[in-house]
Amino acid sequence: MDVNIAPLRAWDDFFPGSDRFARPDFRDISKWNNRVVSNLLYYQTNYLVVAAMMISVVGFLSPFNMILGGIVVVLVFTGFVWAAHNKDALRRLKKRYPTTFVMVVMLASYFLISMFGGVMVFVFGITFPLLLMFIHASLRLRNLKNKLENKMEGIGLKRTPMGIVLDALEQQEEGINRLTDYISKVKEQT
């Protein structure tokens, strides 16, 4: 599988004025999920840069604990994704409640890391960047360019790092799924 890095979006698009941010409709989980997935895919390189800066600062202050925390989170996440593919109950949890699934992974990681005494590194180096990404993706309204690029590049976005993570969590934007299904049907007919 060929993994492509999505382009870095302009910072004034990533952090526009307050008029481009709004509280999501918590009653419509599907719409909120689509907004989050769309923003995670569209701004993924910007999120990576922000997270890398935060991780670098924490890693500079406590390199051993940061490496240990990263290894634990990757192993726990991989274990939970593997278990979810093999157990129907976990798979349904992951599909219906992706935020809960990620929180369970983070809590399990937290307890494992607390055994080694690196809790603050975990909180500031791993959890805080993820929380900032989720908050930004939840509050940032999608613009027309975001929607169009996600629709046009829907197939290619699945081969980006964020697309791979979202596939592992079984979270794809519904519109992209429909577009991908349509393109697959057209290819089969020709």
C-alpha positions in Angstrom: 0.0 0.0 0.0 1.4 3.4 -1.0 0.9 6.0 1.7 0.8 9.7 0.6 1.1 12.7 2.8 -1.7 15.2 2.5 -0.7 18.8 1.7 -0.2 21.3 4.5 -3.2 23.6 4.6 -2.7 27.4 5.0 -2.5 28.4 8.6 -5.0 31.2 8.1 -7.4 28.5 6.9 -6.6 26.2 9.8 -7.0 29.0 12.4 -9.5 31.4 10.8 -11.6 33.9 12.7 -14.2 32.8 15.2 -16.9 32.9 12.6 -15.6 29.6 11.1 -16.0 27.8 14.4 -19.3 26.6 15.8 -20.5 24.1 18.4 -21.6 20.8 16.7 -25.1 19.5 17.0 -24.7 16.9 19.7 -28.2 15.5 18.9 -27.0 14.5 15.4 -24.1 12.2 16.1 -23.8 11.2 12.4 -23.4 14.8 11.2 -20.9 15.6 14.0 -18.9 12.4 13.1 -18.8 13.5 9.5 -17.6 16.9 10.4 -14.8 15.4 12.6 -13.8 12.8 10.0 -13.8 15.4 7.2 -11.7 17.9 9.2 -9.3 15.1 10.4 -8.7 14.1 6.8 -8.5 17.7 5.4 -6.2 19.2 8.1 -4.3 16.0 8.9 -0.8 17.4 8.1 -1.6 20.6 10.1 -2.6 18.4 13.1 0.6 16.3 12.6 2.7 19.5 12.7 1.0 20.8 15.9 1.2 17.4 17.6 4.9 17.0 16.5 5.7 20.4 18.1 4.0 19.4 21.4 5.5 16.0 21.4 9.0 17.4 20.6 8.8 19.8 23.6 7.7 17.1 26.0 10.1 14.6 24.5 13.0 17.1 24.9 12.1 17.5 28.6 11.6 13.8 29.3 12.8 11.6 26.3 12.6 8.2 27.9 9.1 8.6 29.2 7.9 10.1 25.9 9.3 7.1 24.0 7.9 4.7 26.5 4.5 6.4 26.3 4.5 6.3 22.5 5.3 2.6 22.5 2.6 1.8 25.0 -0.1 3.7 23.2 0.9 2.2 19.8 0.9 -1.3 21.3 -2.4 -0.8 23.2 -4.1 0.7 20.1 -2.9 -2.1 17.9 -4.1 -4.7 20.4 -7.5 -3.1 20.7 -7.9 -2.8 16.9 -6.8 -6.5 16.5 -9.2 -7.6 19.2 -12.0 -5.5 17.6 -11.5 -7.3 14.3 -11.8 -10.7 16.1 -14.6 -9.9 18.6 -18.0 -8.7 17.4 -18.8 -6.9 20.6 -15.7 -4.8 20.4 -16.2 -4.2 16.7 -19.7 -2.8 17.3 -18.3 -0.6 20.1 -15.6 0.7 17.8 -18.0 1.3 15.0 -20.8 3.0 17.0 -18.8 4.8 19.6 -15.4 5.6 18.2 -14.7 8.3 20.8 -15.4 5.8 23.6 -13.2 3.3 21.9 -10.3 5.8 21.7 -10.9 6.8 25.4 -10.7 3.1 26.4 -7.4 2.8 24.5 -6.1 6.0 26.2 -7.3 4.8 29.7 -5.6 1.4 29.2 -2.5 3.2 28.1 -2.7 5.6 31.0 -2.8 2.7 33.5 0.1 0.9 31.9 2.2 4.1 31.8 1.3 5.0 35.4 3.1 1.8 36.4 6.3 3.3 35.1 5.7 6.8 36.5 5.4 8.7 33.3 1.8 10.0 33.7 2.4 13.7 33.2 4.4 12.9 30.0 1.5 10.8 28.8 -1.0 13.6 29.6 0.9 16.4 28.0 2.8 14.6 25.3 0.1 12.2 24.0 -3.4 12.9 25.3 -3.3 16.7 25.0 -2.4 16.8 21.3 -5.2 14.3 20.6 -7.6 16.3 22.6 -6.7 19.5 20.7 -7.2 17.7 17.4 -10.6 16.4 18.4 -11.7 19.8 19.7 -10.6 21.6 16.5 -12.1 19.0 14.2 -15.4 19.2 16.2 -15.6 22.9 16.2 -14.2 23.9 12.8 -16.9 24.4 10.2 -16.1 22.8 6.9 -15.7 25.2 4.0 -16.6 24.5 0.4 -13.0 23.7 -0.5 -12.8 21.2 2.4 -15.9 19.4 1.2 -15.0 19.4 -2.5 -11.4 18.2 -1.9 -12.6 15.4 0.4 -15.1 14.3 -2.2 -12.7 14.5 -5.1 -9.8 13.0 -3.3 -11.9 10.5 -1.3 -10.2 7.4 -2.7 -6.7 8.9 -2.4 -7.3 10.2 1.1 -7.8 6.6 2.3 -4.1 6.1 1.7 -2.9 8.9 3.9 -1.8 8.3 7.5 -5.0 9.7 9.0 -7.1 7.8 6.5 -5.4 4.6 7.6 -6.1 5.4 11.3 -9.7 6.2 10.5 -10.1 3.0 8.5 -8.7 1.0 11.5 -11.4 2.7 13.6 -13.9 2.1 10.9 -14.8 5.8 10.6 -15.2 7.1 7.2 -17.2 10.0 6.0 -20.5 8.7 4.7 -20.3 10.8 1.5 -16.9 9.5 0.7 -18.2 5.9 1.2 -21.0 6.5 -1.2 -18.6 8.1 -3.8 -16.2 5.2 -3.5 -19.0 2.6 -3.9 -20.3 4.5 -7.0 -16.8 4.6 -8.6 -16.3 0.9 -7.8 -19.6 0.0 -9.5 -18.7 2.1 -12.6 -15.4 0.4 -12.9 -17.0 -3.1 -12.6 -19.4 -2.2 -15.4 -16.7 -1.1 -17.8 
